[in-house]
């Protein structure tokens, strides 16, 4: 984390006060948290709703409902 301006103290409460210089990172989350993020915001206004994710071998299994005229269950 570096100050955005010289002689300024960076603060997480002030996002404009700092710059992050990230070279490497590992991000992880649970499938239930990812499903919740999709349902609670990322898919708002989308015809795909009630999404759930599950691990199936080395792939993801998605279940949900596609609202396109009539609700269609999705299982892929």
N, C-alpha and C positions, 0 to 999 in steps of 0.2 A: 504494500500500500504506500503510495507516494502522494504528497500534497499536490493539489491541482495548481496552487499558486505558491511561489517562494515565500518562506517565513509564515506559512499558514499551517495550523495544526489540523490534520485530517480528523474527521469525526463521522462515524457510521450514521449519526443522526442527520448529517448534512451530506447527501450523496455528491453534491457538486464540489465538495471540499477535497476529494481524493480521486486518484486514478489507481486501478488495480492492474498490475502487470503480471499476468499468470502465464507461466511457461508450461506447466503440466498440471493435470488435475484428474481426479477420479470422482465420479458422481454416482451415487447409488440411491435407490429408493425401492420401496416394496411395491408389488403389483397392486395391492389394495390402495396405497397412497396415490399411485399413478392413475388408477381407475377413478378415485375421488377427485383428483385434479381435472381429469377429463370431464367428469359429470358436473362438477361445481363451477366450471368456468371456461375451460378450453373449448368445449363443444356447445356452449350457450348459443342459441340461435341456429344450430345445426340440425338437420333432420335426423341425425344419429343421436339417440338418447339411451339412458339406462345401460351404459357400457360397463362390462366387467371383463377383466383380463385374468388369464391363468397360464401357468407354464405348462407346456406340453412338449416334453423332450427339449430340443434346443430351439423351439419356436414358441410364439405367443398364440394363445387361443382367445379370440375376442367374441363376446356375446353382447347383444344389445338389441335395440329396436330402431328400425329405420322408418320414419314417418314420411311417406311419400304418397299422398292421397289416402291410403289406408295403412295402418301400422303393420310393418313386416318384421318378423323376428329375424335377427342376424346371428348366425353361428358359423364362424370361420376360423 
